[in-house]
């Protein structure tokens, strides 16, 4: 295993997209965003050929340049994805060629959950109404939902679950790796710990936020958990003026029913019945998670699959697997779902 970058069989273009929808967003985050677009081997040699596309979105605190980070004895996903296409359909681990798009949806809070929110900005609309047309206009994509997929892990897995529900006209397949779901199992367990951590800030999460921004990040033990709670609140339960509202009382821990309901409205398990028709029309749904997931997202994966079956989604459209792992370190699963999505798109 080389500890440095190797050449690709395909090509990655570093693009810059200027977003009208993100201009003037509530957090003052950049409206110009990097976008990585991968074209597979043979793309330049066959100028008349058109390709399916797969959009890749990241977990919380992820931004697009992190895809090139290297860890010991692991290749970054753009390289393992390239290997999928280099092998082609002749190998059991390969797949027909596709264009792969790595999307940035970073915010000052660490993420956007890929939703439109007064607390963060219009990131769902940015993805669907700006990024997709940008790619379709500049690359030889097959521009229909049957040949456009979306995939991600954790918060990215959440985004991959909800985006085809909301926009089945754009996305016809999805892959979710340990995606946020079944919020009473994945989110509520974190709330009492956040209350304890906030005692050092008199129950005021904005005092912690001011402190966090004044120093080197993640140098205090409370940083990770409080950033997640504040950031998700900014996405799911912000006031009209953009102020995040916690779904629990920061001193007593008692749930705030109205704010908590706004979180539940974004739970993919609960969204399935409302979007059953869109989900029945998808060509492929990959669901997986580790059986020791730190946020119980394996249970969420089970609940999401059960909800899909209840909604009438055909079993042969679903690829479900639980495997021995925790929440982190499951990037080796991404090439598996990528190859599966590409085979599904090429099949019909």
Number of C-alpha atoms within 10 A of each C-alpha: 7 9 11 8 12 9 8 16 16 20 18 19 11 12 12 11 15 16 16 13 17 21 15 12 20 18 15 13 17 15 16 13 18 18 21 20 21 23 24 24 18 14 20 12 8 9 9 8 12 16 23 23 33 26 22 24 28 28 24 22 19 18 19 18 14 11 15 13 11 14 10 8 9 16 21 17 18 20 19 18 23 25 19 24 25 20 16 17 16 9 11 10 15 23 26 23 27 28 25 25 22 23 21 24 28 23 23 15 21 18 26 30 32 28 21 16 23 21 26 32 26 21 25 22 15 20 22 17 14 17 21 18 13 14 19 14 11 8 17 18 18 17 18 15 20 23 24 28 29 28 29 24 28 24 26 29 27 27 29 30 32 25 22 24 24 16 14 20 13 21 25 25 30 29 33 27 31 32 30 30 30 24 21 12 15 18 18 16 13 15 21 17 14 22 22 16 20 20 13 13 14 13 18 14 23 13 13 20 16 10 14 18 10 9 10 9 11 11 10 10 9 17 16 13 15 22 22 19 20 21 26 27 24 25 27 28 25 22 15 10 9 18 15 24 22 23 25 20 15 21 15 11 15 13 16 13 11 13 19 19 15 16 19 18 12 20 21 25 24 17 18 23 15 11 17 18 15 17 27 17 17 22 24 27 29 22 24 25 29 23 18 16 18 13 22 24 29 30 21 25 27 20 17 24 23 14 19 21 16 13 17 13 23 16 13 9 17 19 15 16 15 16 13 10 15 18 20 12 10 16 15 13 14 21 22 18 22 27 23 21 30 28 18 20 24 16 9 8
